[in-house]
Amino acid sequence: MNEELSDKTYWKGFVKKHWKLFVVIIIACICAFIGALLVLIWFIETSPIGAYGTAFVGDWNLDWIVGFTILIILWELLFVGIPAGLFFGVGGYIWWSRLPDEEKQEFKARDKKKTHNKRNAGGGGGGSFFIFIAYCILIGLEGNYYTTFGSLPYTYWLSRCFLAIMWILIIFGIPICIIVLIYYLTVWRKKSE
């Protein structure tokens, strides 16, 4: 509790001392967020994917979703991500180089003293993306990659998601079970005896 209190007072003092920096960071984050929204709206209204923003949900297909996602990521990186990264990277370097040596040493000493406990933030860990890739492959193998969502019942799209998960479990689950069983019989069992 005492360490949390001293940590809180340290950061309060740090923010008070460098309040101009934190104001600039907050303004830059707000500008980056607004810029990202403007790029998203611009892309939706000018992209032929989605018929320039006039397509209905039933008109979409997997090809449009994959293409739209890739292009929006690239446009966001080009117009928002790279400029924001340069701004924060160069600005952070300039700020750190102008920081007095005493503050640098104090900051480094606090960082070394702390034990970094990793916490799970509840992210998917890439599993959802992997399932989506398997889903796209399965739909493509069945010849429905370019089929609009509105032309087939939703149960088809939903059942293919479960089928993709089943194939992932079969393809990767069986070898993993065999490896764990072999490891158990050769190593763990001998250690317990």
C-alpha positions in Angstrom: 0.0 0.0 0.0 2.9 2.4 0.9 4.5 1.7 -2.5 1.2 2.4 -4.3 0.9 5.7 -2.5 4.5 6.7 -3.2 4.0 5.7 -6.9 0.8 7.8 -7.0 2.5 10.9 -5.5 5.5 10.4 -7.8 3.3 10.5 -10.9 1.3 13.4 -9.6 4.5 15.4 -9.1 5.7 14.2 -12.5 2.5 15.4 -14.3 2.6 18.7 -12.4 6.2 19.3 -13.4 5.6 18.4 -17.1 2.0 19.5 -17.5 2.7 21.1 -20.9 3.8 17.8 -22.3 0.7 16.0 -21.1 -1.5 18.7 -22.6 0.3 18.3 -25.9 -0.1 14.5 -25.7 -3.9 14.8 -24.9 -4.4 17.2 -27.8 -2.4 14.9 -30.2 -4.4 11.9 -29.2 -7.7 13.7 -29.7 -6.5 14.9 -33.1 -5.4 11.3 -34.1 -8.8 9.9 -33.0 -10.7 12.6 -35.0 -8.4 12.0 -38.0 -9.0 8.2 -37.8 -12.8 8.8 -37.8 -12.5 11.2 -40.8 -10.4 8.7 -42.7 -12.9 5.9 -42.0 -15.9 8.1 -43.1 -13.9 9.2 -46.2 -13.1 5.6 -47.1 -16.6 4.4 -46.6 -18.0 7.1 -48.9 -15.4 6.8 -51.7 -14.6 3.1 -51.8 -16.1 1.0 -54.6 -16.1 -1.8 -52.0 -19.6 -1.4 -50.5 -20.9 0.5 -53.5 -19.6 3.9 -52.2 -21.5 3.5 -48.9 -24.8 2.5 -50.5 -24.7 -1.3 -50.2 -27.0 -3.1 -47.9 -25.6 -5.7 -45.4 -27.1 -8.5 -47.6 -25.0 -7.2 -50.6 -21.7 -7.8 -48.8 -19.6 -11.0 -49.2 -16.4 -12.3 -47.7 -14.3 -10.8 -50.6 -15.6 -7.3 -49.7 -15.0 -7.8 -46.0 -11.5 -9.0 -46.4 -10.7 -6.3 -49.0 -12.4 -3.5 -47.0 -10.5 -4.5 -43.8 -7.1 -4.6 -45.5 -7.6 -1.3 -47.3 -9.0 0.6 -44.3 -6.0 -0.6 -42.2 -3.6 0.6 -44.9 -5.3 4.0 -45.3 -5.4 4.5 -41.5 -1.7 3.6 -41.2 -0.9 6.0 -44.1 -2.9 9.0 -42.9 -3.0 8.5 -39.1 -0.6 5.8 -37.8 2.6 6.8 -39.5 2.3 10.6 -38.8 1.2 9.9 -35.2 4.1 7.5 -34.7 6.6 10.0 -36.1 5.1 12.8 -33.9 5.2 10.7 -30.7 8.6 9.1 -31.5 10.4 12.3 -32.5 8.6 14.3 -29.8 9.4 11.7 -27.1 13.0 11.6 -28.2 13.4 15.4 -28.1 11.6 15.6 -24.7 13.8 12.8 -23.2 17.0 14.4 -24.5 16.1 17.7 -22.9 15.1 16.1 -19.6 17.6 16.8 -16.8 19.9 13.9 -15.9 18.6 13.8 -12.3 15.0 13.1 -13.6 16.3 10.5 -16.0 18.1 8.7 -13.3 15.1 8.9 -11.0 12.8 7.5 -13.7 15.2 4.7 -14.6 15.7 3.8 -10.9 12.0 3.6 -10.3 11.6 1.4 -13.4 14.3 -1.0 -12.3 12.9 -1.2 -8.7 9.5 -2.2 -9.9 8.7 -5.9 -10.7 6.7 -6.1 -13.8 3.9 -8.6 -13.4 2.3 -9.5 -16.6 -1.4 -9.5 -16.6 -3.7 -10.9 -19.2 -5.7 -8.0 -20.7 -8.3 -10.4 -22.0 -7.3 -10.2 -25.6 -8.0 -13.0 -28.1 -4.3 -13.7 -28.7 -4.9 -14.1 -32.4 -7.2 -17.0 -32.1 -10.2 -15.2 -33.5 -8.1 -14.0 -36.5 -6.9 -17.6 -37.1 -10.5 -18.9 -37.0 -11.6 -16.2 -39.5 -8.8 -17.2 -41.9 -10.0 -20.9 -41.6 -13.6 -19.7 -42.1 -12.6 -17.8 -45.3 -10.7 -20.9 -46.6 -13.7 -23.2 -45.9 -16.1 -20.8 -47.6 -13.7 -20.5 -50.5 -13.4 -24.2 -50.9 -17.2 -24.5 -51.0 -17.3 -21.9 -53.8 -19.2 -19.3 -51.8 -16.4 -16.7 -51.2 -18.0 -14.2 -53.6 -21.6 -15.1 -52.7 -23.5 -12.2 -51.1 -24.7 -12.8 -47.5 -28.3 -12.1 -48.4 -28.5 -14.9 -51.0 -27.9 -17.7 -48.4 -29.7 -18.2 -45.0 -27.8 -17.0 -42.0 -27.7 -20.6 -40.7 -25.3 -21.4 -43.5 -22.8 -18.7 -42.5 -23.1 -19.6 -38.8 -22.8 -23.3 -39.3 -19.7 -22.8 -41.5 -18.1 -20.9 -38.6 -18.7 -23.9 -36.3 -17.4 -26.2 -39.0 -14.2 -24.2 -39.3 -13.7 -24.4 -35.5 -14.3 -28.2 -35.7 -11.7 -28.6 -38.5 -9.2 -26.5 -36.5 -9.7 -28.7 -33.5 -9.4 -31.9 -35.5 -6.3 -30.8 -37.5 -4.4 -29.3 -34.5 -6.1 -31.0 -31.5 -5.4 -34.6 -32.4 -1.6 -34.1 -32.8 -1.5 -32.0 -29.7 -3.3 -34.8 -27.7 -0.9 -37.4 -29.1 2.2 -35.3 -28.2 0.9 -34.6 -24.7 0.2 -38.3 -24.2 3.6 -39.3 -25.4 5.2 -36.7 -23.2 3.2 -37.8 -20.2 4.1 -41.5 -20.7 7.8 -40.7 -21.2 8.6 -37.8 -18.9 5.9 -36.9 -16.4 5.2 -40.4 -15.4 8.9 -41.2 -14.8 9.3 -38.1 -12.7 6.4 -39.1 -10.4 7.8 -42.6 -9.8 
